[in-house]
Amino acid sequence: MAHTTWHTPEAAPGGAEVLPELDVPAPGRQRRWTVLLRWLLLIPQFLVLAVLGIAAFVMTVAGWFGALFLGHLPGPIARFLFGYLRYETRVRAYGMLLVDRYPPFSWRGPEHPVRIEIHPTKLNRLAVFFRLILMIPAAVVNGLLMSGWYAVGWIFWLITLVLGRLPEPLYQSTAAVLRYAMRFSAYVMMLTPAYPKGLFGEERAPVPGGTAEPAAPGGTARSGTRPLVLGGAAKVLVVLFLALGLVSGATSSLTGGDDPPDKDYGSAAVPAAARR
């Protein structure tokens, strides 16, 4: 049964690792005027995320100490970080052209089609203690993906503006990037012990249940990400994102110029040093 509030952590079903899940509706028509003005429309959301991100960073640090002592995040901290991640993911999904529904300025927003599901399970204290070190490989992958996606994001924007929709390969590859980023943030914030993976999708449906948002009134559109199955073209695009991110980082290092602005917006909960 789905829940809107964080409940007491318990052992994962069958002792298996349960990854956070992302629900995004299957690709559909988008209003061209909202696509044209997408980034202007998101300015208020960026400002709110910047402020909330500072609070999320403080909560993450406090949660680290709490998780070391309790073996799980303290309830109030977990609820705040879960709400923040939910809000951040909706803003990202809108900015990355996955949905046309504007994200509400709300923790819950039950009517919004983008939703996340996380199983609150016990944390390994040793893994919590070394979280900053353990997260480095995933931080590198996440940074490359985001840099690579934004390098070609303007092309995706132009295609969506012309067609009025995001083509399937572009949708699948973008959803894969967003889901990985969500799983990475959830791991960093200790909302889950599951290390981020599944970048290239999967073939089977995830385990049902967990801490998730309820269905919107009247039902929701068919999920296009559970399971997230990537076609050949989408997998090539994901590899392209990684390659472009690597080239971008190498070029920046060789030129000795200033680091580009952090395009992984809304991730203030992740220590800046770990995302470089």
For each residue, the residues with C-beta under 8 A, 3 or more apart:
1: 209
2: 117 209 210 211 212 213 214 215
3: 6 7 210 211 212
4: 108 110 213 214
5: 79 211
6: 3 75 78 79 82 120 211
7: 3 120 211
8: 75 120
9: 71 72 73 120 121 122 123
10: 120 121 122
11: 15 121 122
12: 15 16 17 18 119 121
13: 16 18 119 207 209
14:
15: 11 12
16: 12 13 207
17: 12 193 194
18: 12 13 119 121 192 194 206 207 210
19: 183 192 194 196 197 198 206
20: 116 117 118 119 182 183 186 191 192 194
21: 116 117 118 206 210 212 225 226
22: 89 114 115 116 117 175 178 179 182 225 226 228
23: 113 114 115 116 117 220 223 225 226
24: 93 98 99 113 114 175 178 223 224 225
25: 28 99 113 114 220 221 222 223 224
26: 171 221 222 223 224
27: 98 165 166 167 168 171 224
28: 25 100 165 221
29: 100 164 165
30: 34 35 97 100 160 164 165 166
31: 34 35 100 164
32: 35 36 161 164
33: 36 37
34: 30 31 37 38 41 100 102
35: 30 31 32 38 97 100 157 160 161 164
36: 32 33 161
37: 33 34 40 41
38: 34 35 41 42 94 95 97 157
39: 42 43 95
40: 37 43
41: 34 37 38 102
42: 38 39 45 46 91 94 95
43: 39 40 46 47
44: 47 48 105
45: 42 48 49 91 94 103 105
46: 42 43 49 50 91 265 266
47: 43 44 50 51
48: 44 45 51 52 105
49: 45 46 52 53 87 88 91 265 266 268
50: 46 47 53 54 268
51: 47 48 54 55
52: 48 49 55 56 84 87 88 268
53: 49 50 56 57 84 88 266 267 268 269
54: 50 51 57 58 268
55: 51 52 58 59 80 84
56: 52 53 59 60 80 81 84 189 268 269
57: 53 54 60 61 268 269 271
58: 54 55 61 62
59: 55 56 62 63 77 80 81 84 189 269
60: 56 57 63 64 81 188 189 190 269
61: 57 58 64 65
62: 58 59 65 66 74 77
63: 59 60 66 67 73 74 77 78 81 189 190
64: 60 61 67 68 128 131 190
65: 61 62 68 69
66: 62 63 69 70 73 74 77
67: 63 64 70 71 72 73 123 125 128 190
68: 64 65 125 128 129
69: 65 66
70: 66 67 73 74
71: 9 67 122 123 125
72: 9 67 78 120 121 122 123
73: 9 63 66 67 70 77 78 81 120 123 190 191
74: 62 63 66 70 77 78
75: 6 8 78 79
76: 79 80
77: 59 62 63 66 73 74 80 81
78: 6 63 72 73 74 75 81 82 120 191
79: 5 6 75 76 82 83
80: 55 56 59 76 77 83 84
81: 56 59 60 63 73 77 78 84 85 189 190 191 269
82: 6 78 79 85 86 118 191 211
83: 79 80 86 87 107 108
84: 52 53 55 56 59 80 81 87 88 107 269
85: 81 82 88 89 116 118 182 185 186 189 191 269
86: 82 83 89 90 107 108 109 115 116 213
87: 49 52 83 84 90 91 103 106 107 109
88: 49 52 53 84 85 91 92 185 266 267
89: 22 85 86 92 93 114 116 178 182
90: 86 87 93 94 103 104 109 112 114
91: 42 45 46 49 87 88 94 95 103 265 266
92: 88 89 95 96 178 181 182 265 266
93: 24 89 90 96 98 99 103 114 178
94: 38 42 45 90 91 97 98 99 100 101 102 103 114
95: 38 39 42 91 92 265
96: 92 93 149 153 174 177 178
97: 30 35 38 94 156 157 160 166 174
98: 24 27 93 94 114 166 171 174 175 178
99: 24 25 93 94 113 114
100: 28 29 30 31 34 35 94
101: 94 112 113 114
102: 34 41 94
103: 45 87 90 91 93 94 109 112 114
104: 90 109 111 112
105: 44 45 48
106: 87 109
107: 83 84 86 87
108: 4 83 86 213
109: 86 87 90 103 104 106 112
110: 4 213 214 216 217
111: 104 216 217
112: 90 101 103 104 109 115 216
113: 23 24 25 99 101 216 220 221
114: 22 23 24 25 89 90 93 94 98 99 101 103
115: 22 23 86 112 212 213 220
116: 20 21 22 23 85 86 89 182 212 213
117: 2 20 21 22 23 210 211 212 213
118: 20 21 82 85 186 191 192 210 211 212
119: 12 13 18 20 192 207 209 210 211
120: 6 7 8 9 10 72 73 78 191 192 210 211
121: 9 10 11 12 18 72 192 193
122: 9 10 11 71 72 193
123: 9 67 71 72 73 127 128 190 193
124: 127 128 193
125: 67 68 71 128 129
126: 129 130
127: 123 124 130 131 134 193
128: 64 67 68 123 124 125 131 190
129: 68 125 126
130: 126 127 133 134
131: 64 127 128 134 135 187 188 190
132: 135 136 271 274
133: 130 136
134: 127 130 131 195
135: 131 132 138 139 184 187 188 274
136: 132 133 139 140 274
137: 140 141
138: 135 141 142 184 187 195 196
139: 135 136 142 143 184 188 270 274 275
140: 136 137 143 144
141: 137 138 144 145 180 184 196 199 242
142: 138 139 145 146 180 181 184 196 264 275
143: 139 140 146 147 245 249 264 275 276
144: 140 141 147 148 241 242 245 246 249
145: 141 142 148 149 177 180 181 199 238 241 242 245
146: 142 143 149 150 177 181 245 263 264
147: 143 144 150 151 244 245 248 249 260 263
148: 144 145 151 152 240 241 242 243 244 245 246 248
149: 96 145 146 152 153 174 177 241
150: 146 147 153 263
151: 147 148 241 244 245 248
152: 148 149 155 156 240 241 244
153: 96 149 150 156 157
154: 157 158
155: 152 158 159
156: 97 152 153 159 160 166 170 174
157: 35 38 97 153 154 160 161
158: 154 155 161 162
159: 155 156 162 163 166 167 170
160: 30 35 97 156 157 163 164 165 166 170
161: 32 35 36 157 158 164
162: 158 159
163: 159 160 166 167
164: 29 30 31 32 35 160 161
165: 27 28 29 30 160
166: 27 30 97 98 156 159 160 163 170 171 174
167: 27 159 163 170 171
168: 27 171 172 231 234
169: 172 173 231 233 234 237
170: 156 159 160 166 167 173 174 234 237
171: 26 27 98 166 167 168 174 175 224
172: 168 169 175 176 201 228 229 230 231 234
173: 169 170 176 177 230 234 235 237 238 241
174: 96 97 98 149 156 166 170 171 177 178
175: 22 24 98 171 172 178 179 224 225 228
176: 172 173 179 180 199 200 201 228 230 234 238
177: 96 145 146 149 173 174 180 181 238 241
178: 22 24 89 92 93 96 98 174 175 181 182
179: 22 175 176 182 183 198 225 228
180: 141 142 145 176 177 183 184 196 198 199
181: 92 142 145 146 177 178 184 185 264 267
182: 20 22 85 89 92 116 178 179 185 186
183: 19 20 179 180 186 187 192 194 196 197 198
184: 135 138 139 141 142 180 181 187 188 196 270
185: 85 88 181 182 188 189 267 269 270
186: 20 85 118 182 183 189 191 192 194 196
187: 131 135 138 183 184 190 191 192 193 194 195 196
188: 60 131 135 139 184 185 269 270 271 274
189: 56 59 60 63 81 85 185 186 269
190: 60 63 64 67 73 81 123 128 131 187
191: 20 73 78 81 82 85 118 120 186 187
192: 18 19 20 118 119 120 121 183 186 187
193: 17 121 122 123 124 127 187
194: 17 18 19 20 183 186 187 197
195: 134 138 187
196: 19 138 141 142 180 183 184 186 187
197: 19 183 194
198: 19 179 180 183 201 202 228
199: 141 145 176 180 238
200: 176 230 235 238
201: 172 176 198 227 228 229 230 234 235
202: 198 227 228 229
203: 227 229
204: 227
205: 226 227
206: 18 19 21 226 227
207: 13 16 18 119 210
208:
209: 1 2 13 119 212
210: 2 3 18 21 117 118 119 120 207
211: 2 3 5 6 7 82 117 118 119 120
212: 2 3 21 115 116 117 118 209
213: 2 4 86 108 110 115 116 117
214: 2 4 110
215: 2 219 220
216: 110 111 112 113 219 220
217: 110 111
218:
219: 215 216
220: 23 25 113 115 215 216 223
221: 25 26 28 113
222: 25 26
223: 23 24 25 26 220 226
224: 24 25 26 27 171 175 228
225: 21 22 23 24 175 179 228
226: 21 22 23 205 206 223
227: 201 202 203 204 205 206
228: 22 172 175 176 179 198 201 202 224 225
229: 172 201 202 203
230: 172 173 176 200 201 234 235 238
231: 168 169 172 234 235
232: 235 236
233: 169 236 237
234: 168 169 170 172 173 176 201 230 231 237 238
235: 173 200 201 230 231 232 238 239
236: 232 233 239 240
237: 169 170 173 233 234 240 241
238: 145 173 176 177 199 200 230 234 235 241 242
239: 235 236 242 243
240: 148 152 236 237 243 244
241: 144 145 148 149 151 152 173 177 237 238 244 245
242: 141 144 145 148 238 239 245 246
243: 148 239 240 246 247
244: 147 148 151 152 240 241 247 248
245: 143 144 145 146 147 148 151 241 242 248 249
246: 144 148 242 243 249 250
247: 243 244 250 251
248: 147 148 151 244 245 251 252 260
249: 143 144 147 245 246 252 253
250: 246 247 253 254
251: 247 248 254 255
252: 248 249 255 257 259 260
253: 249 250 256
254: 250 251
255: 251 252
256: 253
257: 252
258:
259: 252 276
260: 147 248 252 263
261:
262: 265 267 272 275
263: 146 147 150 260
264: 142 143 146 181 267 270 275
265: 46 49 91 92 95 262
266: 46 49 53 88 91 92
267: 53 88 181 185 262 264 270 275
268: 49 50 52 53 54 56 57
269: 53 56 57 59 60 81 84 85 185 188 189
270: 139 184 185 188 264 267 274 275
271: 57 132 188 274 275
272: 262 275 276
273: 276
274: 132 135 136 139 188 270 271
275: 139 142 143 262 264 267 270 271 272
276: 143 259 272 273
